């Protein structure tokens, strides 16, 4: 029977230099060598919001310890008005840490002008994906922007508190007749908090899911809160099976909103569990 402990054992074998507590460490050390992890078309990343309380250097140091190489860039690390030199310096730091900035956002826009600014920012940063939250009345304009620029745009769902985009279905109903490069940033935790079936939604909307915010939640209710990937109510082995079944090729970016002033232990446990399930 697949157990959380076994997944953690396998995942922890791929991490180095992270102190997660004597019990987990000793269990991982006692585990037998495992077979080589099968290559997947999707990659583990981190959503920049996980590091809201940390400067870029400290954030990259954590990513290096976690051996995670993909970052969705937030503006508190690279402001929207950054100069060409500041952007170059930013990318140099990422390269030195072995990290690739693959997207920007979430960016909240209230007008067509702000959408233009978001696309200009993404273009200057050199990424091909924007995570955003636009006004519904601007969606037709947004559809034209992705067509002209070649930059994809994924709308982020934020659960029951979000009256516009609470879940994947709500987003899909807005975008289903728009350009295919207007898609969904699937926040699986918020989707579950809105009472949705995360596994079914992956299968139903996979052609429009451009990015995933990977997390788990304590309950599938509005009161549910973010927790480590292996601890919540979402069945992660079934979730990964669904990703493989639909041949998902985007990023699964950890967004750890628990203990945000000390996110490394939770991120490490989540990364280890996710990798353990992949290896099983």
ZIBEL-V264061 format. One line per field, one symbol per residue. phi: phi as a letter, one per 40 degrees, with the letter a starting at -180 (. if undefined). psi: psi as a letter, one per 30 degrees, with the letter a starting at -180 (. if undefined). burial: I if it has 24 or more other C-alpha atoms within 12 Angstrom, else O. Layout:
phi=???
psi=???
burial=???
This chain:
phi=.cbdccccdcccccbbgbcbhcccccccccccdbcccccbcbbcbbcdddbdcbcddcccccccccfbbbbccbcccaddcccdcccccdcccccccgbbcbabhcbcbbaccccdcccccccccgbbabcabccdcbcccccccccccgccbbcccbgcccccbcaccccdccbdbcdcccbbccccccccccgccccccdccbdcbcbabccabbcacadccbcaddcbcccccdcccdcdcccfcbcbbbdbcbbfccacddccccccccdcccdcc
psi=kkleeeeeeeeffflkgkjgkeeeeeeeefklkllkkkklflkkakkfffgfgkleeeeeeeeeefhkgkkjklfffjlegkleeeeeeeeeeeeefgkkjflkakkkkgleeeeeeeeeeeeefhlgkkkljlkefgeeeeeeeeeefgklkkkkkgaffjfeifleeeeefeffglkfgjakjjjeeeeefggljeeeeeeegefgjflkjklllflhlffklklkegfafkjeeeeeeeeeeghkgakjjkjjgkhffifeeeeeeeeeeeeeeef.
burial=OOOIIIIIIIIIIIIOOIOIOOOIIOOIOOOOOOOOOOOOOIIIIIIIIIIIOOOIOOIIIIIIIIIIIIIIIIIIIIOIOOOOOOIOOIIOIIOOIOIIIIIIIIIIIOOOOOIIOIIIIIIIIIIIIIIIIIIIOOIOIIIIIIOOOOIIIIIIIIIIOOOIIIIIIIIIOIIOOIIIIIIIIIIIIIIIIIIIIIIIIIIOIIIIIIIIIIIIIIIIOOOIIIIIIIIIIIIIIOIIOOIIOIOIOIIIIIIIIIOOOOIIIIIIIIIIIIIIIIII
